[in-house]
């Protein structure tokens, strides 16, 4: 019998093992140290999301508008706009600020807007980027900015129009006093300040500083709901009403206008209410990782200021590959991505303990095989203090 068009079109994506597959995925996520983007919505989040409004966000959706209004109030800005991703939020912010070339963006050489957004500043905005290595190897200082900023009309240079800072950056907290100093300097020269605040929630939780105070020095702020907070999708971009109205135009131009976003906005609201309070526990687990690694004898390249630890196992005679192999061969595997260990709201304490046990057992095997601890390479590594497995881009 001939099939109908409807028969050809229909699709059922739910397999017979769908439920058990999801349960297994949750177990995997609980033991994944690669990134905090791996977090997934819970059943409770899904249930809350189904109650959201069903408007069209290109025109108006009440649930999404409520989220935007809350983020505007939380950040102390006039307005906010829901975005499909942190990259979209950052790049649309830059494009909205930049009006007439030539212009450049000054940022840390490790910044997401520079290293991990596919050259978006050049492609979307035609902007040059001045990527600065912090003199203190931790965060940019006013002195670093003054040494690299371009002010004036000297035609061989590209004027700095935006200073883009990231907080946290690789899990480290940018001192607020330094941000304020940079902001005052920037604004005195008519330079805009943008914050990639994908993980600003961690700073607020750890320092007990209001989000508004953290955002006050900036003209625009990007905040993520899926990175660390456990929502499925989304970021918000906040700024003045004029800025957000223009950003909404660019969001449409870039293809980022979405329709029934109420379910996504509700997921973000649930994450803010129920997942944000879990971040202090996340930080405590990261600190446990750091302390455990040091006790075993590994070198710490970047400490657990929030949810990340960077370590070097070479002083134990180990490399990241053999650690990942042993961890992946456990009855309940661990998933690793190099020198960076990221803890998130769905990481279990058992995963922390199992990881430290793997390191300890491998180190003991090396010692028994005759390995003699040599002088650490960490002093050199701390100059870049991020070493990753190349084939796994990190968010």
URLIN-V869929 format. One record per residue. N is the residue number from 1. RES is the residue in one letter. SS is DSSP state (alpha for helix, beta for strand, coil for the rest). PHI is phi in whole degrees, -180 to 180 (* if undefined). Layout:
n->N res->RES ss->SS phi->PHI
n->N res->RES ss->SS phi->PHI
//
This chain:
n->1 res->X ss->coil phi->*
n->2 res->X ss->coil phi->-68
n->3 res->X ss->coil phi->-80
n->4 res->X ss->coil phi->-87
n->5 res->X ss->alpha phi->-60
n->6 res->X ss->alpha phi->-62
n->7 res->X ss->alpha phi->-63
n->8 res->X ss->alpha phi->-69
n->9 res->X ss->alpha phi->-82
n->10 res->X ss->coil phi->-63
n->11 res->X ss->coil phi->-153
n->12 res->X ss->coil phi->-120
n->13 res->X ss->coil phi->-89
n->14 res->X ss->coil phi->-86
n->15 res->X ss->coil phi->-83
n->16 res->X ss->coil phi->-66
n->17 res->X ss->coil phi->-103
n->18 res->X ss->alpha phi->-54
n->19 res->X ss->alpha phi->-66
n->20 res->X ss->alpha phi->-67
n->21 res->X ss->alpha phi->-61
n->22 res->X ss->alpha phi->-67
n->23 res->X ss->alpha phi->-63
n->24 res->X ss->alpha phi->-67
n->25 res->X ss->alpha phi->-64
n->26 res->X ss->alpha phi->-62
n->27 res->X ss->alpha phi->-64
n->28 res->X ss->alpha phi->-64
n->29 res->X ss->alpha phi->-62
n->30 res->X ss->coil phi->-65
n->31 res->X ss->coil phi->-122
n->32 res->X ss->beta phi->-106
n->33 res->X ss->coil phi->-109
n->34 res->X ss->coil phi->-75
n->35 res->X ss->coil phi->-164
n->36 res->X ss->alpha phi->-92
n->37 res->X ss->alpha phi->-75
n->38 res->X ss->alpha phi->-80
n->39 res->X ss->coil phi->-59
n->40 res->X ss->coil phi->-128
n->41 res->X ss->coil phi->-64
n->42 res->X ss->coil phi->-90
n->43 res->X ss->alpha phi->-61
n->44 res->X ss->alpha phi->-67
n->45 res->X ss->alpha phi->-65
n->46 res->X ss->alpha phi->-59
n->47 res->X ss->alpha phi->-62
n->48 res->X ss->alpha phi->-65
n->49 res->X ss->alpha phi->-63
n->50 res->X ss->coil phi->-67
n->51 res->X ss->coil phi->-89
n->52 res->X ss->coil phi->-71
n->53 res->X ss->coil phi->-71
n->54 res->X ss->coil phi->-117
n->55 res->X ss->coil phi->-77
n->56 res->X ss->beta phi->-108
n->57 res->X ss->coil phi->-69
n->58 res->X ss->coil phi->-64
n->59 res->X ss->coil phi->-102
n->60 res->X ss->beta phi->-170
n->61 res->X ss->coil phi->-132
n->62 res->X ss->alpha phi->-60
n->63 res->X ss->alpha phi->-65
n->64 res->X ss->alpha phi->-67
n->65 res->X ss->alpha phi->-62
n->66 res->X ss->alpha phi->-66
n->67 res->X ss->alpha phi->-63
n->68 res->X ss->alpha phi->-61
n->69 res->X ss->alpha phi->-65
n->70 res->X ss->alpha phi->-65
n->71 res->X ss->alpha phi->-67
n->72 res->X ss->alpha phi->-60
n->73 res->X ss->alpha phi->-66
n->74 res->X ss->alpha phi->-62
n->75 res->X ss->alpha phi->-89
n->76 res->X ss->coil phi->78
n->77 res->X ss->coil phi->-108
n->78 res->X ss->coil phi->-77
n->79 res->X ss->beta phi->-157
n->80 res->X ss->beta phi->-149
n->81 res->X ss->beta phi->-138
n->82 res->X ss->beta phi->-75
n->83 res->X ss->beta phi->-124
n->84 res->X ss->coil phi->-71
n->85 res->X ss->coil phi->-159
n->86 res->X ss->alpha phi->-67
n->87 res->X ss->alpha phi->-63
n->88 res->X ss->alpha phi->-60
n->89 res->X ss->alpha phi->-63
n->90 res->X ss->alpha phi->-64
n->91 res->X ss->alpha phi->-69
n->92 res->X ss->alpha phi->-69
n->93 res->X ss->alpha phi->-62
n->94 res->X ss->alpha phi->-62
n->95 res->X ss->alpha phi->-64
n->96 res->X ss->alpha phi->-70
n->97 res->X ss->alpha phi->-70
n->98 res->X ss->coil phi->-83
n->99 res->X ss->coil phi->-108
n->100 res->X ss->coil phi->-132
n->101 res->X ss->coil phi->-68
n->102 res->X ss->coil phi->-81
n->103 res->X ss->coil phi->-155
n->104 res->X ss->beta phi->-140
n->105 res->X ss->beta phi->-118
n->106 res->X ss->beta phi->-102
n->107 res->X ss->beta phi->-154
n->108 res->X ss->beta phi->-68
n->109 res->X ss->coil phi->-68
n->110 res->X ss->coil phi->-99
n->111 res->X ss->coil phi->-63
n->112 res->X ss->alpha phi->-60
n->113 res->X ss->alpha phi->-63
n->114 res->X ss->alpha phi->-97
n->115 res->X ss->alpha phi->-96
n->116 res->X ss->coil phi->-127
n->117 res->X ss->coil phi->-126
n->118 res->X ss->coil phi->55
n->119 res->X ss->coil phi->69
n->120 res->X ss->alpha phi->-60
n->121 res->X ss->alpha phi->-62
n->122 res->X ss->alpha phi->-73
n->123 res->X ss->alpha phi->-70
n->124 res->X ss->alpha phi->-81
n->125 res->X ss->alpha phi->-114
n->126 res->X ss->coil phi->62
n->127 res->X ss->coil phi->-99
n->128 res->X ss->beta phi->-79
n->129 res->X ss->beta phi->-123
n->130 res->X ss->beta phi->-99
n->131 res->X ss->beta phi->-95
n->132 res->X ss->beta phi->-106
n->133 res->X ss->coil phi->-87
n->134 res->X ss->coil phi->-60
n->135 res->X ss->coil phi->-66
n->136 res->X ss->coil phi->-95
n->137 res->X ss->coil phi->64
n->138 res->X ss->coil phi->-123
n->139 res->X ss->coil phi->-149
n->140 res->X ss->coil phi->-66
n->141 res->X ss->coil phi->-115
n->142 res->X ss->alpha phi->-57
n->143 res->X ss->alpha phi->-62
n->144 res->X ss->alpha phi->-61
n->145 res->X ss->alpha phi->-66
n->146 res->X ss->alpha phi->-60
n->147 res->X ss->alpha phi->-75
n->148 res->X ss->alpha phi->-123
n->149 res->X ss->coil phi->-69
n->150 res->X ss->coil phi->-115
n->151 res->X ss->coil phi->-124
n->152 res->X ss->coil phi->107
n->153 res->X ss->coil phi->-117
n->154 res->X ss->coil phi->-67
n->155 res->X ss->coil phi->-72
n->156 res->X ss->coil phi->-87
n->157 res->X ss->coil phi->-118
n->158 res->X ss->coil phi->-110
n->159 res->X ss->coil phi->-58
n->160 res->X ss->beta phi->-78
n->161 res->X ss->beta phi->-106
n->162 res->X ss->beta phi->-137
n->163 res->X ss->beta phi->-109
n->164 res->X ss->beta phi->-107
n->165 res->X ss->beta phi->-109
n->166 res->X ss->beta phi->-128
n->167 res->X ss->coil phi->-147
n->168 res->X ss->coil phi->-77
n->169 res->X ss->beta phi->-121
n->170 res->X ss->coil phi->54
n->171 res->X ss->coil phi->83
n->172 res->X ss->beta phi->-95
n->173 res->X ss->coil phi->-91
n->174 res->X ss->coil phi->-80
n->175 res->X ss->coil phi->-56
n->176 res->X ss->alpha phi->-64
n->177 res->X ss->alpha phi->-62
n->178 res->X ss->alpha phi->-72
n->179 res->X ss->alpha phi->-61
n->180 res->X ss->alpha phi->-62
n->181 res->X ss->alpha phi->-63
n->182 res->X ss->alpha phi->-65
n->183 res->X ss->alpha phi->-63
n->184 res->X ss->alpha phi->-61
n->185 res->X ss->alpha phi->-65
n->186 res->X ss->alpha phi->-60
n->187 res->X ss->alpha phi->-66
n->188 res->X ss->alpha phi->-67
n->189 res->X ss->coil phi->-111
n->190 res->X ss->coil phi->72
n->191 res->X ss->coil phi->-95
n->192 res->X ss->beta phi->-79
n->193 res->X ss->beta phi->-117
n->194 res->X ss->beta phi->-119
n->195 res->X ss->beta phi->-112
n->196 res->X ss->beta phi->-83
n->197 res->X ss->beta phi->-104
n->198 res->X ss->coil phi->-51
n->199 res->X ss->coil phi->-115
n->200 res->X ss->alpha phi->-64
n->201 res->X ss->alpha phi->-58
n->202 res->X ss->alpha phi->-65
n->203 res->X ss->alpha phi->-66
n->204 res->X ss->alpha phi->-61
n->205 res->X ss->alpha phi->-67
n->206 res->X ss->alpha phi->-74
n->207 res->X ss->alpha phi->-96
n->208 res->X ss->coil phi->54
n->209 res->X ss->coil phi->-103
n->210 res->X ss->coil phi->-64
n->211 res->X ss->alpha phi->-61
n->212 res->X ss->alpha phi->-58
n->213 res->X ss->alpha phi->-62
n->214 res->X ss->alpha phi->-66
n->215 res->X ss->alpha phi->-97
n->216 res->X ss->coil phi->-52
n->217 res->X ss->coil phi->-73
n->218 res->X ss->coil phi->-110
n->219 res->X ss->coil phi->-84
n->220 res->X ss->beta phi->-146
n->221 res->X ss->beta phi->-140
n->222 res->X ss->beta phi->-108
n->223 res->X ss->beta phi->-127
n->224 res->X ss->beta phi->-105
n->225 res->X ss->coil phi->-104
n->226 res->X ss->coil phi->-95
n->227 res->X ss->coil phi->-89
n->228 res->X ss->coil phi->98
n->229 res->X ss->coil phi->-93
n->230 res->X ss->coil phi->90
n->231 res->X ss->coil phi->-76
n->232 res->X ss->coil phi->-72
n->233 res->X ss->coil phi->-154
n->234 res->X ss->coil phi->121
n->235 res->X ss->beta phi->-140
n->236 res->X ss->beta phi->-127
n->237 res->X ss->beta phi->-116
n->238 res->X ss->beta phi->-121
n->239 res->X ss->beta phi->179
n->240 res->X ss->coil phi->-72
n->241 res->X ss->alpha phi->-60
n->242 res->X ss->alpha phi->-61
n->243 res->X ss->alpha phi->-63
n->244 res->X ss->alpha phi->-67
n->245 res->X ss->alpha phi->-62
n->246 res->X ss->alpha phi->-70
n->247 res->X ss->alpha phi->-64
n->248 res->X ss->alpha phi->-63
n->249 res->X ss->alpha phi->-64
n->250 res->X ss->alpha phi->-67
n->251 res->X ss->alpha phi->-59
n->252 res->X ss->alpha phi->-66
n->253 res->X ss->alpha phi->-60
n->254 res->X ss->coil phi->-81
n->255 res->X ss->coil phi->84
n->256 res->X ss->coil phi->-98
n->257 res->X ss->coil phi->-71
n->258 res->X ss->coil phi->-120
n->259 res->X ss->coil phi->-97
n->260 res->X ss->coil phi->-80
n->261 res->X ss->coil phi->-92
n->262 res->X ss->alpha phi->-56
n->263 res->X ss->alpha phi->-65
n->264 res->X ss->alpha phi->-75
n->265 res->X ss->alpha phi->-64
n->266 res->X ss->alpha phi->-66
n->267 res->X ss->alpha phi->-63
n->268 res->X ss->alpha phi->-65
n->269 res->X ss->alpha phi->-63
n->270 res->X ss->alpha phi->-63
n->271 res->X ss->alpha phi->-62
n->272 res->X ss->alpha phi->-64
n->273 res->X ss->alpha phi->-78
n->274 res->X ss->alpha phi->-108
n->275 res->X ss->alpha phi->-97
n->276 res->X ss->alpha phi->-54
n->277 res->X ss->alpha phi->-63
n->278 res->X ss->alpha phi->-83
n->279 res->X ss->alpha phi->-66
n->280 res->X ss->alpha phi->-63
n->281 res->X ss->alpha phi->-64
n->282 res->X ss->alpha phi->-59
n->283 res->X ss->alpha phi->-64
n->284 res->X ss->alpha phi->-66
n->285 res->X ss->alpha phi->-67
n->286 res->X ss->alpha phi->-64
n->287 res->X ss->alpha phi->-65
n->288 res->X ss->alpha phi->-62
n->289 res->X ss->alpha phi->-60
n->290 res->X ss->alpha phi->-59
n->291 res->X ss->alpha phi->-62
n->292 res->X ss->alpha phi->-62
n->293 res->X ss->alpha phi->-64
n->294 res->X ss->alpha phi->-66
n->295 res->X ss->alpha phi->-63
n->296 res->X ss->alpha phi->-75
n->297 res->X ss->coil phi->118
n->298 res->X ss->coil phi->-74
n->299 res->X ss->beta phi->-91
n->300 res->X ss->beta phi->-95
n->301 res->X ss->beta phi->-89
n->302 res->X ss->beta phi->-147
n->303 res->X ss->coil phi->-77
n->304 res->X ss->coil phi->-82
n->305 res->X ss->coil phi->-72
n->306 res->X ss->coil phi->-138
n->307 res->X ss->coil phi->-108
n->308 res->X ss->beta phi->-129
n->309 res->X ss->beta phi->-134
n->310 res->X ss->beta phi->-111
n->311 res->X ss->beta phi->-137
n->312 res->X ss->beta phi->-127
n->313 res->X ss->coil phi->-91
n->314 res->X ss->alpha phi->-64
n->315 res->X ss->alpha phi->-67
n->316 res->X ss->alpha phi->-99
n->317 res->X ss->coil phi->82
n->318 res->X ss->coil phi->-113
n->319 res->X ss->coil phi->-128
n->320 res->X ss->alpha phi->-63
n->321 res->X ss->alpha phi->-63
n->322 res->X ss->alpha phi->-71
n->323 res->X ss->alpha phi->-66
n->324 res->X ss->alpha phi->-63
n->325 res->X ss->alpha phi->-63
n->326 res->X ss->alpha phi->-67
n->327 res->X ss->alpha phi->-65
n->328 res->X ss->alpha phi->-74
n->329 res->X ss->coil phi->-94
n->330 res->X ss->coil phi->-64
n->331 res->X ss->coil phi->-52
n->332 res->X ss->coil phi->-112
n->333 res->X ss->coil phi->-62
n->334 res->X ss->coil phi->-106
n->335 res->X ss->beta phi->-117
n->336 res->X ss->coil phi->-123
n->337 res->X ss->coil phi->-136
n->338 res->X ss->beta phi->112
n->339 res->X ss->coil phi->-73
n->340 res->X ss->beta phi->-94
n->341 res->X ss->beta phi->-115
n->342 res->X ss->beta phi->-114
n->343 res->X ss->coil phi->-103
n->344 res->X ss->coil phi->-138
n->345 res->X ss->coil phi->-66
n->346 res->X ss->coil phi->-108
n->347 res->X ss->coil phi->-73
n->348 res->X ss->coil phi->-96
n->349 res->X ss->alpha phi->-65
n->350 res->X ss->alpha phi->-62
n->351 res->X ss->alpha phi->-65
n->352 res->X ss->alpha phi->-61
n->353 res->X ss->alpha phi->-64
n->354 res->X ss->alpha phi->-67
n->355 res->X ss->alpha phi->-63
n->356 res->X ss->alpha phi->-63
n->357 res->X ss->alpha phi->-65
n->358 res->X ss->alpha phi->-61
n->359 res->X ss->alpha phi->-61
n->360 res->X ss->alpha phi->-63
n->361 res->X ss->alpha phi->-66
n->362 res->X ss->alpha phi->-64
n->363 res->X ss->alpha phi->-63
n->364 res->X ss->alpha phi->-67
n->365 res->X ss->alpha phi->-62
n->366 res->X ss->alpha phi->-64
n->367 res->X ss->alpha phi->-63
n->368 res->X ss->alpha phi->-66
n->369 res->X ss->coil phi->-82
n->370 res->X ss->coil phi->107
n->371 res->X ss->coil phi->-67
n->372 res->X ss->coil phi->-111
n->373 res->X ss->coil phi->-59
n->374 res->X ss->coil phi->-107
n->375 res->X ss->coil phi->-62
n->376 res->X ss->coil phi->-67
n->377 res->X ss->coil phi->-89
n->378 res->X ss->alpha phi->-63
n->379 res->X ss->alpha phi->-61
n->380 res->X ss->alpha phi->-74
n->381 res->X ss->alpha phi->-66
n->382 res->X ss->coil phi->-66
n->383 res->X ss->coil phi->-66
n->384 res->X ss->coil phi->-118
n->385 res->X ss->coil phi->27
n->386 res->X ss->coil phi->-140
n->387 res->X ss->coil phi->-131
n->388 res->X ss->beta phi->-126
n->389 res->X ss->coil phi->-75
n->390 res->X ss->coil phi->-57
n->391 res->X ss->coil phi->-76
n->392 res->X ss->coil phi->-121
n->393 res->X ss->coil phi->-61
n->394 res->X ss->coil phi->-109
n->395 res->X ss->coil phi->-102
//
